[in-house]
Amino acid sequence: MQHQFMQNQILRNQLMQQHQMIENQMMQHHIMENQNNFCQIKEEIVENEEENNLNKIQPKKQKNSPFPTKCCICGYIASGYIFYNVKCCDGCKHFFRRCITAKELFKCKNGENCDIGKAAIKCKSCRFDKCLLKGMYVTKLRGAQQKSLVELQEIIEKRLKELELNGKYIQK
Protein backbone atom coordinates (compact mmCIF):
# COMPACT_ATOMS: atom_id res chain seq x y z
CA MET A 1 0.00 0.00 0.00
CA GLN A 2 2.79 2.43 0.97
CA HIS A 3 4.71 1.51 -2.19
CA GLN A 4 1.66 2.18 -4.40
CA PHE A 5 1.13 5.57 -2.71
CA MET A 6 4.77 6.56 -3.38
CA GLN A 7 4.50 5.52 -7.04
CA ASN A 8 1.32 7.57 -7.44
CA GLN A 9 3.00 10.57 -5.81
CA ILE A 10 6.02 10.29 -8.14
CA LEU A 11 3.76 9.93 -11.18
CA ARG A 12 1.70 12.95 -10.11
CA ASN A 13 4.88 15.06 -9.71
CA GLN A 14 6.14 14.00 -13.14
CA LEU A 15 2.82 14.89 -14.75
CA MET A 16 2.81 18.30 -13.02
CA GLN A 17 6.35 18.99 -14.28
CA GLN A 18 5.44 17.98 -17.84
CA HIS A 19 2.31 20.14 -17.72
CA GLN A 20 4.31 23.13 -16.43
CA MET A 21 6.98 22.61 -19.12
CA ILE A 22 4.32 22.51 -21.88
CA GLU A 23 2.68 25.69 -20.53
CA ASN A 24 6.05 27.47 -20.43
CA GLN A 25 6.83 26.41 -24.01
CA MET A 26 3.44 27.64 -25.21
CA MET A 27 3.91 30.99 -23.42
CA GLN A 28 7.43 31.39 -24.84
CA HIS A 29 6.12 30.67 -28.35
CA HIS A 30 3.36 33.27 -27.93
CA ILE A 31 5.82 35.84 -26.58
CA MET A 32 8.38 35.27 -29.35
CA GLU A 33 5.68 35.30 -32.03
CA ASN A 34 4.24 38.62 -30.83
CA GLN A 35 7.41 40.29 -29.56
CA ASN A 36 7.24 43.44 -31.66
CA ASN A 37 3.60 43.46 -32.68
CA PHE A 38 1.08 45.89 -31.35
CA CYS A 39 -2.64 45.39 -31.33
CA GLN A 40 -4.47 48.44 -32.49
CA ILE A 41 -8.13 48.77 -31.77
CA LYS A 42 -9.87 49.92 -34.91
CA GLU A 43 -11.80 53.13 -34.96
CA GLU A 44 -15.47 52.69 -34.49
CA ILE A 45 -17.70 55.13 -36.26
CA VAL A 46 -20.49 56.32 -34.05
CA GLU A 47 -23.31 58.51 -35.20
CA ASN A 48 -24.00 61.35 -32.85
CA GLU A 49 -27.75 61.58 -32.29
CA GLU A 50 -27.66 65.33 -31.67
CA GLU A 51 -25.87 65.98 -34.94
CA ASN A 52 -27.87 63.47 -36.94
CA ASN A 53 -29.49 66.33 -38.85
CA LEU A 54 -26.11 67.32 -40.26
CA ASN A 55 -25.18 63.68 -41.02
CA LYS A 56 -21.86 64.07 -39.24
CA ILE A 57 -19.94 60.99 -38.16
CA GLN A 58 -17.67 61.11 -35.11
CA PRO A 59 -14.82 58.57 -34.67
CA LYS A 60 -13.95 57.20 -31.23
CA LYS A 61 -10.39 57.59 -30.00
CA GLN A 62 -7.83 54.93 -30.95
CA LYS A 63 -6.14 52.96 -28.26
CA ASN A 64 -2.79 51.20 -28.66
CA SER A 65 -2.49 48.05 -26.60
CA PRO A 66 0.81 46.16 -26.94
CA PHE A 67 1.00 42.39 -26.78
CA PRO A 68 2.91 40.84 -23.90
CA THR A 69 6.58 40.46 -24.67
CA LYS A 70 9.76 39.32 -22.94
CA CYS A 71 11.48 41.57 -20.43
CA CYS A 72 14.85 42.47 -21.91
CA ILE A 73 16.45 42.34 -18.43
CA CYS A 74 15.28 39.08 -16.85
CA GLY A 75 13.36 37.38 -19.67
CA TYR A 76 10.10 37.22 -17.70
CA ILE A 77 6.76 38.23 -19.24
CA ALA A 78 6.43 42.00 -19.68
CA SER A 79 3.38 44.07 -20.59
CA GLY A 80 4.99 45.45 -23.74
CA TYR A 81 5.05 49.01 -22.46
CA ILE A 82 8.30 50.96 -22.26
CA PHE A 83 9.63 51.95 -18.84
CA TYR A 84 12.85 53.94 -18.41
CA ASN A 85 13.49 53.63 -22.17
CA VAL A 86 13.19 49.78 -22.45
CA LYS A 87 10.49 47.10 -22.58
CA CYS A 88 10.68 45.45 -19.19
CA CYS A 89 8.54 43.70 -16.60
CA ASP A 90 7.16 45.49 -13.55
CA GLY A 91 9.70 43.75 -11.32
CA CYS A 92 12.68 45.15 -13.23
CA LYS A 93 11.02 48.56 -13.54
CA HIS A 94 10.56 48.78 -9.77
CA PHE A 95 14.01 47.30 -9.11
CA PHE A 96 15.64 49.99 -11.29
CA ARG A 97 13.72 52.74 -9.51
CA ARG A 98 14.75 51.39 -6.10
CA CYS A 99 18.38 51.23 -7.22
CA ILE A 100 18.54 54.77 -8.54
CA THR A 101 16.88 56.18 -5.45
CA ALA A 102 18.95 54.11 -2.99
CA LYS A 103 21.65 55.76 -0.91
CA GLU A 104 24.46 53.59 -2.29
CA LEU A 105 25.21 51.31 -5.23
CA PHE A 106 25.44 47.54 -4.87
CA LYS A 107 28.67 45.53 -5.13
CA CYS A 108 28.90 42.13 -6.85
CA LYS A 109 30.46 39.30 -4.86
CA ASN A 110 31.24 37.21 -7.99
CA GLY A 111 33.38 39.61 -10.01
CA GLU A 112 30.45 41.06 -12.00
CA ASN A 113 29.84 37.83 -13.93
CA CYS A 114 26.51 36.68 -12.52
CA ASP A 115 23.89 35.21 -14.85
CA ILE A 116 20.78 37.36 -14.85
CA GLY A 117 17.97 35.15 -16.11
CA LYS A 118 14.58 33.80 -15.22
CA ALA A 119 15.84 31.21 -12.77
CA ALA A 120 17.14 33.50 -10.06
CA ILE A 121 17.95 37.17 -9.87
CA LYS A 122 20.09 37.23 -6.77
CA CYS A 123 22.91 39.66 -7.55
CA LYS A 124 21.52 43.19 -7.38
CA SER A 125 24.71 44.71 -8.77
CA CYS A 126 24.70 42.59 -11.93
CA ARG A 127 20.96 43.07 -12.41
CA PHE A 128 21.40 46.85 -12.16
CA ASP A 129 24.33 46.67 -14.61
CA LYS A 130 22.17 44.72 -17.05
CA CYS A 131 19.45 47.37 -16.71
CA LEU A 132 22.00 50.02 -17.67
CA LEU A 133 23.47 47.94 -20.50
CA LYS A 134 20.01 47.39 -21.99
CA GLY A 135 19.51 51.15 -22.08
CA MET A 136 17.51 51.99 -18.95
CA TYR A 137 17.86 55.68 -18.19
CA VAL A 138 16.23 58.25 -15.93
CA THR A 139 14.73 61.38 -17.45
CA LYS A 140 12.43 62.45 -14.63
CA LEU A 141 11.54 61.49 -11.08
CA ARG A 142 8.46 61.98 -8.95
CA GLY A 143 8.24 62.36 -5.19
CA ALA A 144 10.85 63.03 -2.55
CA GLN A 145 14.20 61.55 -3.62
CA GLN A 146 17.55 61.12 -1.91
CA LYS A 147 19.41 62.30 -5.02
CA SER A 148 18.68 64.91 -7.66
CA LEU A 149 18.09 63.96 -11.29
CA VAL A 150 21.47 65.41 -12.31
CA GLU A 151 23.24 63.35 -9.64
CA LEU A 152 21.46 60.20 -10.82
CA GLN A 153 22.39 60.79 -14.44
CA GLU A 154 26.02 61.37 -13.42
CA ILE A 155 26.05 58.12 -11.43
CA ILE A 156 24.57 56.21 -14.37
CA GLU A 157 27.06 57.71 -16.84
CA LYS A 158 29.96 56.89 -14.49
CA ARG A 159 28.78 53.28 -14.10
CA LEU A 160 28.34 52.89 -17.86
CA LYS A 161 31.93 54.08 -18.39
CA GLU A 162 33.15 51.55 -15.80
CA LEU A 163 31.24 48.78 -17.59
CA GLU A 164 32.68 49.89 -20.93
CA LEU A 165 36.20 49.66 -19.49
CA ASN A 166 35.36 46.08 -18.45
CA GLY A 167 34.34 45.27 -22.05
CA LYS A 168 30.57 45.49 -21.57
CA TYR A 169 28.60 47.75 -23.91
CA ILE A 170 25.00 48.91 -24.25
CA GLN A 171 22.97 46.15 -25.96
CA LYS A 172 19.89 47.79 -27.43
N, C-alpha and C positions, 0 to 999 in steps of 0.2 A: 504494500500500500504506500509506504513512504517513498519507495523507489519510483512508483508510478507518478506520485505527486511531484517529485523532483524533475522527472522527464517532462511532464506537462509545463512546469514552470520554465524550464530551459527552452522548450518549444515556443511558449508564449513570448519570452524575451527575444528569441530569434525573429519571430514574426513582427514584433514591434519594431525591431531594428530595421528589418527589410522595408516595412511600411514607411518609416521615417526617412530612409534613404531614397525611396521612390518619390516621396513628397518633396524632398530637397532637390532632387534632379528635375522634377517638373517645375519647381519654382525657379531654379537656375535657368532652365530653358526659356521660361516666360520672361525673365529679367533680361537675358541676353538678346532675345528676339525683339524686345521693345525698348532697348537701352536708350536710343536717341529719338524715339517717336513721341509725338505729343498728340493727345486726343483733343480735337477742337470741336466744341459743341456748335452745331450749325445754327445760323441765325433763323429764328422763327419770325415769320411775318404775322403781325397781329393787327387786326383792324381796330382802330379806335372808334368806339361807338359815338363819341361826341363829334368827331370829325368825319363821320360817315357821309355827311352831305357833300364834303369836298373830295371824297374818294381818296383820302390820303392813307398811306400804309406806313406803319411805324415799326422798324425792326427792334427786336430786343437786343440787349448787349451781349457780345460774345464773351465766352469764358474759356480760358486755356486751362486745361487740367492735364498735367504730365502723367505718363505711366510710371509705375514704380520702376526703379532702376537700382543698380548696385552702388553702394557707397564707395567712393574712390579711395577712402582711407582704410576701412576695415573689411569691405566686401559684403557687409550686411545689407539688407533691403533698405533702400532709401525712397523717399516720397517722389523724387524727381525734381524737387525745387532746389534752387541754388542758395546756399548759405555761405557767407564769407567768401564768395567768389568760386565755390565748387559745389558739385552735387554730392551731398553727404547725408548720412542718417542723422536722426535727432541726437543720438548718443554722441557722435563725433562733433556735432555742432555745439552741444552743451559742454563737452570736454574742452574744446578749443576756447570757448568763452571763459570757462573756469581758469584755464591756463593763463590766458592773457590778463586776467584780472587778479591773479594770485600775486602774493608778495615776492615770491622767488621762483626761479626756473628749476625744473627737475633735473636730476643727474642720472645717467644710465649706469647700472652696475655691471653691464656686460660689454662694455666698449662700444656702445652705439651700434650694435649689430643684431638687435632683437627682431624677431619676425612678427610683424603686425598683420594679423589675419583674423579670420572669423573665430578660430579656436579659442584663443585667449589674448586679451589685450592687457598685459600686466605691466609693461614698462611704459610709464607715463612720458618719459623723456623721448623715447623712440616714436611713440604715437604722436606727440607734439611735433617732432621733426618731420614725420610723414605728412602731417597736416600742412606744414609750411612748404614741403617739397611738392605737394600736390597743388599749391597755389592759394591756400587759405590766407586771407589778409583782412585787416581791420580798416574800415573806412569811417565808421562812426560807432559810438557807444551810447547807451542809455543808462540812466541811474547814477548813483554815487559809485565812483571807481577809486581804486587805490592809486592808479597811474593815469596820466593824461594820455590822450590819443597820440600826441607827438612822441611821448616816451615809449608807448607800445610799438609804434611803427619803427622807432630806432632799435628797440630790442629785437624785433622781428628781422630787420635788415641785418643786424649784427649776427644773429643766429644763422641766417641764410648764408652769410659770408663764411662763417665757420664751417658750415656743412659743405660749401663749395670747396673750401680748402681740403676737406676730407674726401673729395671726389664724388660728392652727392649733389645732384642738380635738380632744379625744378622739373617735374614730370607732368606737364599738362596734357 
